[in-house]
Amino acid sequence: MKKRIPRILLAAGASGSGKTLLTCGLLQVLVNRGIKTVSFKCGPDYIDPMFHSRVIGTKSRNLDTFFTDAETTRYLLGKNAADCDIAVMEGVMGYYDGVGGISTKASAYDLADTTDTPVILVVNSRGMSISLAAYIKGFMEYKEKSHIKGVIFNQMSPMLYPRMKKLVEEQLEVEVLGYVPKVEDCVIESRHLGLVLPEEISDLKERLQKLAGILEDTLEIDRILALARHAEELQVPESLVQKDETYGYCLPQKLRIGVAKDEAFCFFYEDNFRLLQEMGAELVDFSPVHDEHLPADLDGILLYGGYPELNGEALERNASMKEEIAQAVKQGMPCMAECGGFMYLHEQMEDMGGVFRKTCGVIPGKCFRTPRLTRFGYITLTAGKPVFGRSAEEIGEIPAHEFHYFDSENCGSDFHAAKPMSKRGWDCMHSSSNLLAGYPHIYYYGNPQIPRAFLMKCLEYHNSKE
């Protein structure tokens, strides 16, 4: 069915152009105006959506055209934007930069094209004046339908802005929708996996409110809202069951699934949680840092990524939690662990201070820090053995993503990871009757067989206890 979803996508010519800060500032403006807003991050990033969420007060989502096909991507946009006044998407890297560095697949442009979304190009104007017109013209003409409808100049002086707005609008078919002056005291700091976490910035709300006040004066907010409202109606499926009946799978009874969630384990795809819940899971949060014991009556455990390396001492000190997790997995409780969660399952894990911390001991060996990104980017996983008792053929290919500065003596070899548009690949991950663990991050809407296989194994485990 066709849906009218007011929407815009903020993109840029390169990383570091100010997309996230500007997106958060604009979201704060919309919230201050009482406009019900939903936000999305293009691509697999976990941290930027955390900042969006802190501003809008509800969970931000990811839209990723490597993980999901066009129909599923539009479904997720429509599902998450229901009952909202506007959907704001933040792009990734440079506007056209996609898979393999040689394709627009999974780029911000690909998402705009898949969802027919008007794009506002954020242009870092530092050191440029009339060359900005040539820069913008190149982005608009690179693709016949670029979707670029507006421009915002970042780091531009108030003196130059009126002249540049007049020049660009006279020479190009694009609307200049404002500028952002240099705002050093609103900057968000970075660390090795991206931005620092929102909880680590004590005055984040004050910074964003200050930025929102500036943007109310320097952006043409009403014109931005009009651009979003004039977005074309979008063909959005009401359900994905007809495409793949696995999406309609539902447990015959509720199962309690423990989700590690604290400052050490905080990288989540919110739509993963929703799909698990739609399939019948009751998600029960617990903290490997703060809680002494696992929640009662669990039927499965989920250990996602985050920053265990920043919390190594606290994780090591919580001996009862480590022992209970190890005992549960060794006694057959199903567990999925990825990246930081995978590291936590090892015998030892190096922390950011170079100290090797004793961890759960489920997986033999150590995790250790490396001087650079060990693996980065999209991969396609193929199982070499059954996954939670389901054959590799039944599971099929799994789109996934890796991004980590740590490595392991024992990465596993039960899957093969292939880099898209490349001959590179490697073996990875551990798969047993009740464990799926490795560095790759998995987005469940990319292959719903994974959550279904996990929950079916959890049901089998639950029944075995009775």
Buried (B, 14 or more C-beta within 10 A) or exposed (E): EEBEBBBBBBBBBEEEBBBBBBBBBBBBBBBBEEBEBBBBBBBBBBBBBBBBBBBBEBBBBBBBBBBBBEBBBBBBBBBBBEEBBBBBBBBBBBBBBBBBEEBBBBBBBBBBBBBBBBBBBBBBBEEBEEEBBEBBBEBBEEBEEBBBBBBBBBBBEEEBBEEBBEBBBEEBEBBBBBBBBEBEEBEBEEEBBBBBBBEEBEEBEEBBBBBBBBBBEBBBBEBBBEBBBEBEEBEBBEEBEEEBEBBBBEBEEEBBBBBBBBBBBBBBBBBBBBBBEEBBBEBBEBBBBEBEEBBEEBBBBBBBBBBBBBBBEBBBEBEEBBEBBBEBBEEBBBBBBBBBBBBBBBBBBBBBEEEBBBBBBBBEEBBBBEEEEBBEBBBBBBBBEBBBBBEBEEBBBBBBBBBBBBBBEBBBBBBBBBBBBEEEEEEBBBBBEBBBBBBBBBBBBBBBBBBBBBBBBBBBBBEEEE
